[in-house]
Amino acid sequence: FKKNDIIPFKSPNLTFGISCSDNFYCEKDFISYYTSLKINKLIDQKKLTEVTEIGAGLGYVAYYVFNSRKIDYKIYDLPSVAILQAYFLMMSVGEENIYLFGETPSTKPKIQIYPYWNIFKRGNMNKILWFNQDSFPEIDLELSKKYIEKIKLSTDSFLF
């Protein structure tokens, strides 16, 4: 982003919103941008090194966080949803900034997309901002409990 210039996430949501300076902003853009401001504040306050989002929808929040700072941003979701996330995030931030599960890992910060079950294969984790917006109520109760148990194992981390 250029200073004071907020470019909307490229998504199929062109039905309801506001058109401004050749850009179209839907409600999700405003909510996600605001959420990204809160996430960035938490990252700075707690000196966190990664954001891990469980159930990211099309990737709006990942887009706004990644455009405001380069940080490892991991998404864990259903494979069918991950396909849509990858498509819209690649259109919005460029293919070079997206890592898809199974590709050769990169050392530079990227938005990384994984199938949800890979979260349970991760080793020790610390300094993570765990993030979920709206999807925990949609997830099976037992799976949600497993996520919470995994989150509790990370040190110096927070759930937002």
Secondary structure, DSSP 8 states (H G I E B T S, - for coil): --TT-------S--SSSEEETTEEE-HHHHHHHHHHHHHHHHHHHHT--EEEEES-TTSHHHHHHHHH---EEEEEE-HHHHHHHHHHHHHHH-GGGEEETTS---SS--EEEEEGGGGGG----BSEEEE-SS-GGGS-HHHHHHHHHHHHTSBS-EE-
